[in-house]
């Protein structure tokens, strides 16, 4: 049985993640397990004790990056209290992390958007909401994210903030 809290396991996992990102920075070609193992100086069996596939590693790293961005977004908890500040802060955080997201997500901004939405929904949906409130939160986060992803400018940021506020503030029917 593998102890995932064991320091050797944790260090190896970090090494695998770092090596994967380093390779992705250097090439646009898909990373192969054999290439990653050679660069990290580990056996394939070591890699497979941490991740089932290279795609699982990629998904793990991309989700981790999206979650880290949101954790470092200064106004993350103001989505429904001061929506305009939240939207501006989120846009700035994504822009600030452009290099890393371009390395990990390449030409797939929709994947980045989906992961950010997933992280936001985990943060704001706690399970005790009414179905109506849950749908409002999902719609507000998903709709605003797609609206802002198409074209970012001050007018669209303000519009997205107003729409989120209207959706959340609307009376339940």
Secondary structure in CASP SS format (residue, H / E / C, confidence):
PFRMAT SS
TARGET T0000
AUTHOR 0000-0000-0000
METHOD secondary structure of the structure
MODEL  1
X C 1.00
X C 1.00
X C 1.00
X C 1.00
X C 1.00
X C 1.00
X H 1.00
X H 1.00
X H 1.00
X H 1.00
X H 1.00
X H 1.00
X H 1.00
X H 1.00
X H 1.00
X H 1.00
X H 1.00
X H 1.00
X H 1.00
X H 1.00
X H 1.00
X H 1.00
X H 1.00
X H 1.00
X H 1.00
X H 1.00
X C 1.00
X C 1.00
X C 1.00
X C 1.00
X C 1.00
X C 1.00
X H 1.00
X H 1.00
X H 1.00
X H 1.00
X H 1.00
X H 1.00
X H 1.00
X H 1.00
X C 1.00
X C 1.00
X C 1.00
X H 1.00
X H 1.00
X H 1.00
X H 1.00
X H 1.00
X H 1.00
X H 1.00
X C 1.00
X C 1.00
X C 1.00
X H 1.00
X H 1.00
X H 1.00
X H 1.00
X H 1.00
X H 1.00
X H 1.00
X H 1.00
X H 1.00
X H 1.00
X H 1.00
X H 1.00
X H 1.00
X H 1.00
X H 1.00
X H 1.00
X H 1.00
X H 1.00
X C 1.00
X C 1.00
X C 1.00
X C 1.00
X H 1.00
X H 1.00
X H 1.00
X C 1.00
X C 1.00
X C 1.00
X C 1.00
X H 1.00
X H 1.00
X H 1.00
X H 1.00
X H 1.00
X H 1.00
X H 1.00
X H 1.00
X H 1.00
X H 1.00
X H 1.00
X H 1.00
X H 1.00
X H 1.00
X C 1.00
X H 1.00
X H 1.00
X H 1.00
X H 1.00
X H 1.00
X H 1.00
X H 1.00
X H 1.00
X C 1.00
X C 1.00
X C 1.00
X H 1.00
X H 1.00
X H 1.00
X H 1.00
X H 1.00
X H 1.00
X H 1.00
X H 1.00
X H 1.00
X H 1.00
X H 1.00
X H 1.00
X H 1.00
X H 1.00
X H 1.00
X H 1.00
X C 1.00
X C 1.00
X C 1.00
X C 1.00
X C 1.00
X C 1.00
X H 1.00
X H 1.00
X H 1.00
X H 1.00
X H 1.00
X H 1.00
X H 1.00
X H 1.00
X H 1.00
X H 1.00
X H 1.00
X H 1.00
X H 1.00
X H 1.00
X H 1.00
X H 1.00
X H 1.00
X H 1.00
X H 1.00
X H 1.00
X C 1.00
X C 1.00
X C 1.00
X H 1.00
X H 1.00
X H 1.00
X H 1.00
X H 1.00
X H 1.00
X H 1.00
X H 1.00
X H 1.00
X H 1.00
X H 1.00
X H 1.00
X H 1.00
X H 1.00
X H 1.00
X H 1.00
X C 1.00
X C 1.00
X C 1.00
X C 1.00
END
